[in-house]
Amino acid sequence: MHGVSLPPHQFARYAETYLQTENRERNRKQRALIQSLQAACRSYTRVVLRLRVQAEADARANAATTTSPPTSPQRGRGLPSVRSTTSINNMQAAKKSFSRSSSRAPSPTSSFNHSHHGHVYGHARAPSMAGQTSAAPSVYGGGGGTFHSPLFRLRRAPLLQVFVPSPEGDWLSDASVLECEKELKRAGVVHLMRPGDVVWDTAVGDEGNVGRMVWDGGYLIDLDYTYSRVGDLPKYLPTLAFPPSYFHRVVRTMGSGNPVCHIDVAPWGEEIAANLQLIQDRVKTETPQGGHHMVVRWVHRSSFTIRPSASGKPFRLTVPRDVGPGPGPGGAWFVDPGWYGTVVVEAEGTNEGLADLQARCRGAFPPRAVGAAAGLSPERAAREEAQRSVFRILREKSRPGEIWIRTVTDKERLLPP
C-alpha cells in the first residue's frame, strides 16, 4: 500500500516529474503511476476514517463496561466476588493516579495570591477532573481504551490524503482545491468526514503545512497565514468545539509551538473582570548565542471557568454567520468537554494590553474614554472585531483541566490588514 510504505517526499518527486514532462510526451507508464498514487491515497483515506469509527466504537464499549455496575453470577458458591475485586483495582488505580499527580509541579495559578482566586481554582478543578476522569487523559495523549493505531488517535484530527499534482507549485489554485474535493468524492468518504478533518495533498510536499487544508463540513478551506508563515487554523472553525490538542502535530506550528486559536471570551467577561490582576512573571528567553536568561515582565492575568450545564446538555457556542454548520443537531456548535475546567487568560502588562483585554470582554469592564479615532470605517471595525477572538494556547503551561491562553495583537501580524 503506497499510502503507508512510500515515503512522503516520493509523492512530491513523482508529481514534479510528471508535471515537468510535456503533455504529449507523457507515456502510459507515467499516467498509470499517477493513477496508482491517487488510488493509494483514496484507500489510505478510507482506512483512516474506518479506524476512527472503530476507535470511537471501542471507546463507547469501554465506557459502557466501566460505568455499568459489576455483577457476580457465581455469588453464593464460595467464589470470590467480582465486586470486591473491582474495588481493589479501583483503589490501586486511585493510588497510582494520586502518586502521579502529586509528583507534578504545583499549578502556576498559585501565584494569584488572594483568597478569591484560591476559591475559584480550588473548586473549579475538582468537579471537572472528577467528571472527566475518562475523557481528560485522552485530551493530551489518548484514552485508556484498547484501540492503538499509528494512523489515528482518539480526540485528534485525522490526516487524510489526496494526490493532485499542482501546476502552480506549493500554493494550490482554486482548480487544484476543487480537484482535491473531487478526489474525496471519488474515494466515497464525504459522508464520513466531519468539520475539522485535515486533508493533505501529498503531491506538493511535506514541508510545514504545505498542501494541508481543513474540511469545514462542506468545502476545503485554506489555513490562515496572518500570524504564521506555516499557517494556522482558520477563523471559520470555533476552537472551543474541539479538544485543546485536537490539531497537535497535524497542523504544525513554528517557533514555540503555541498555536493560534479563535475563542470568544465575551460570555465569561464578568468573571474575567472579577479575577483580573497585574502581576510579575518570569520567562526564560534564549539569546542568539544559545544561552538562556530569566526575564521579568508584567502581565495582566485573569481566569474563567467553563462548566458543563446542570441539565447535562452540551454548552452551545455562538458563532459568526460565515461559520459553516457544526456537527451537532441542526448544525449547532458545542463546547468540547476537554475545555471543561479553568482557562487562564494572559495579556500584555501595558495600558494597551489592558484595553485590548477589556474590548474582548464586551461591556464587562467600565467604559473607557474614547478618543478621536472612535469613528471607524466598517472594514476596520470588522477587522478589529475579528482580532478580539485571536489567542495562542500556551502548551508549556497547560494541563488537563487548566488551559492557558494569551492574547494576540496586531503587532504579531505578518500579512497587512
N, C-alpha and C positions, 0 to 999 in steps of 0.2 A: 504494500500500500504506500504510494508515493507521499501521501499527506503526513505519514509518520516517519518513514525511512529516509526520505530525501531531505538533505539539509536545506534550510530556508534560503540561503544565498543561491542555490542551484535554480530555484524557481525564477529569480530575477535574471540569472545568466541566460537561461533558455529563452525568456521573454525578450531580452535585449538582442540576442542573436536572431530571433525571429523577426523583430522589428527592423533590424539593420538590413535584412535581405529584401530585395525588391519583390513586389507582389507577384510579378510574372516568373520570378526565379525560385519562389518557394516550392519545394518539391513535396511529394506526397508524404515522405518520411517526416518532414518538419511539421506539416499540418497534423499528422497523426499524433506526433509528440505533444503538440499544444492541446489537442482534444483529450489526450490521455491525462495531462496535468489538470485540465478543467474537470474531468470526471473524478480524478483523485480528490480534488478539493471539495466537490459536491459530496462524495462519500464521507470524507472527514467531517464535514459539517453535520451530516445526518447522524454519524456516530456520536458526536459531541452532544447533540440535542437529545438523543436517546439516552445517553449517560446521565443527563440532567434529570430526565423523567425517572430513571431508575434510582438515582441518588435521593430524589425527593420522596419516592415511594418507600425506600428503605428508612428514611428519617421518620416518616409518618408511622411506619410499623414499629420502629424502636420507641417512638414517643408513646404509642398506644400500649406497648408492653410495659413501659416504665410507669405510666400513670395508672394502669389497671391494678386493682388490689390482688396480690398473690393469694392463691388458694392451694390447699394441700389435700388432694383426693385420698391420700394414704393416712390421714389423721385417724387415730384410734387403733392403728395396727402396730404401734410400737416404733414406727419410723420417725425420724426427726422431722419437725415441722418446717415447711418451706418458708413460712413467715419469719421464723426465728433466724433462719439462715440469711434471708434477705435483709433483716435489720442489722445483722452483724456486718454484712457487706456495706450497707449504708453508713454504719459507724466508721468503718475503715476508710471509706471514700471521704467522709467528712473530715477525718483526721488528716488525710493526705491533702485535701483542699485547704485546711486550716494551716498546715505547715507551709504549703506553697505560698499562700497569701501573706503569711507573717514574715517570710523571707524577703519580700519585696520592699523597696524603699517606701517611706511614708509619702502620702499623697501631697503633691505640690500645693494643693489648695489650703494646706495648713498655714500658709503664710498670710492668710487674711487677717488673723489676729483680732477678731472680735466675736462676741457671742452670737450675733445674728448669723454669720456665715458658718459658724460651728454648728448651729442648729440646722441650717439648710443642708450642709453636706452630711451631717451625721444621720439625718433622717431621709435624705433623698436616695442614698445609695443602698440602704438596706432593702427596701421593697423592690427596687429594680434588680438587684442581684438575686434576691430570693425568688422573684417571679421569673427570672430569666436564667436559671441555672443551666438549662439545657441549651438555650439559644446564645447566651453570652460567649461561651468559648468558641462557637462557630463564627463569631464576628471576626476574630483575629487568627483563626487557624483551622477552621472546620470543626464539626461537631464530633461527638463520641460515637457515631454510628459505625457500621461495618463496611460502608462503601469507601473504596480507595481507588483512585484513578489518576494518572498523570495528566489526563486530558481535561478533567473538570473537577472543581471543588465546590462543595455546597456553599451558598451565600457568597459566591464570587461570580463575576461576569464571565460567560463563555466567550472564547475567542474563535469565531467561525471564519472559515477560509473560502475565498473565491480566487479564481485565476483569470484576470482580464489584463492582457498586455496594454500598456498606456503609451500611445504615441507622443503624448505631451510630457512624459517624464514622471518624476515623483508626484507632482501635483495632478490629481485626477481631474479631467474635464467633466463637464456635465454629461457628455455622451458616455464617458467611462463609468461614471457613477450609475447611470441608468443601466448600463450593461451589467454592472455588479448586481443590481436589483433583479435583472433578468436571470442571472446565474442562480440566485436564491430561489427564484420561482421554478427554474428547471430542476433544482435539487428537491423541490417539493417540501420545503421546510418553513414557508412563510407563516403557515397557520400555527407552527410550533414556536415561533420567535416571540420575544417579549421586549417591551421598551427597556433599553439599557444593554441589549446584546451588542457586542463589539464584532464588527466584520472587518477582516483584513484581506486586502488584495495582495496576495503573495507575489504577484508579478512585478511589483515595484520595489521590492527590497524589504529589509528588516532593520533599518536604522531608525532609532527613535520610534515615533509613531507614524512613520511613512506608510501610506496606504490604509490606515485604520480609520474607520467610520463607526458611528453609533446608530443603531436602529431606534427610531422614536415611536414605533408602533405602526407606521405606515410607509416611511421612507428612510433612506440612509442619509444622515447629516454629517457634515464635516466637524472636526474638532475645532475648538476656539483657540486662536493663536494671539489673542490680545495680550496675555500676560506671560506667555511662554513660547519659546522657539520650537518646541517639540509638540505643543498642543495640549489643551486641557479639555475637560468635559464641556460641552456647550450649555448655554444658559437655558435651553429648552427642556432640560431634564432636571427636575427637582431633586437636590441631593438628599434631602431627608427621606425620600421614598426608597432609598437603597441603603444597605448596611454601610457603615463608615469605611470599611476596607473592601467594598464590592469591586472596585476597579483597580485595586492594588496589583501592580506588575502586569496588568492587562493594558491599561492606558498608562504609559510610562511617564515619569516625572523627572525633571532635571534638577541639578543643584542639591538642595537639602532634602528633596523628596517629599515636600509638603504640597499636596495637590490643591489646586483651586477648586472651590465648591461654591454653590449658589444656594443661600439659605436666607429666608425672610424671617428675621427675628422680631418683627413688629408684634406678633401675638404674645410675646413674652417681654415686651418693652417695660412694663411696670416693674417686673421682677428684676430686670437688668438695672433699672434706675435705683431700686432699693438696695442692691448689692454692690453698687459701683464704688471702687476705691482707686486711689492713686498711690502706687507702691513702687519700691525699687526692686529691680530684677537683675540677676546676674546671668550673663550669656557668655558662652565660650565661643570665641571667634578665632578663625585661622588666618595667620599672616601669609603674605606672599612667599616667605621663606620656609613655610611649612610648620612654624610654631603655633602655639595656641595661647591665647590670653583671655582672662576673665574680664568682661566689660560690664560695668554697672550702668543701667539705664532706667528711666522712669516709664512706667506703663500704666494705662488705665485698665483695670481688670474687674470683671463682673462675672456673674453666672446666672443661669436659669435652669429649671428642671423640666424635663419632658416626662410626663407621667401617662400611663395608659388610662383610658376613661373608666369611670366607676362601673359603667354598664357592660364593659368588656368589648365594646365596639372599637375598631381602629380609629386613630386620630386622623381626621381628614385634612388635607392640605389645600390651601387656596393658591391657585397657580394663575399666571397671566393667560391672556386669551391665545397667545401664539404658541402655547404649550400643547402638544398633542394629547390624545386620550391616554389615560393611565390604565394599569392592569386591573383596577378594581371594577365593581359593578357600575355600569353606566359611564365608564371611562374616568372614574374618580382616582385621585392620588391619595395614598395614605402614608403616614409616618411608619418607617420600618422599626420593629422592636429593638433593633440594635442601637437605636438612638435613645432609648429609654434610660433615664438617669440624669446626671448633671452635665451641662455643657458650659464650659468656661470660655468667656469671650475676652480677648485682649485687643487693645487699640494703642496707638502711639500716646506717650505721656506728654503731649503738647495740647495747646488750645485747639489746634486744627484737628488733632485726633479725637479730642473730646466732642467737638462739634460734629464730626463725621459719625461717631457712635450715636450721638443724640438724634441725628437725622435718620439713622437706620431704625430707631425705635418709634418714630412717627407719633409724636404727641405725648409720649410718656414722661418727658422732661419739660420743665417750664419753658415757655417760648423765649427764644433768643432775639436780640436786637438784629434787625435785617438792614443791611447796608444798601448802597446804590445799585448793587447787582441783583436786586430782587426780581426785576422783570427779565425772565429768561425766555429764550425762544423755545418753541415746542420741541425742536430737535435736541437742544441742550437739556431741557427738563427731562425728556425721555431717557437720555444718556445717563444723567445723574440718578434717575430712579433705578435704572438697571445696575448702576455702580453700587447702590446701597445693599445689594444682596451678595456681593462678592467677598468671600473669605478664603483663608487657607486652613486646612486641617493640619495641626501640629502633631505629627506622628510620634515624635520622641517623647511627648508628654502625655499622649492619650493612652487610655486603657479601657477595658470593658466597664461600662457604667459611668465613665468620666471622659468626655471628648473635649479637646481643646481646639479652639479656632481663633484666628487672628484676622483683623480687618485688612483688606487690600485696597489701597488708594490709587489715585490717578498717577502717582509717581512711579508705580510699577508697570505702567502700560508700555508695551513695545510697539503697538500699532497706533497711529494717530487717530484721534476721535473722528 
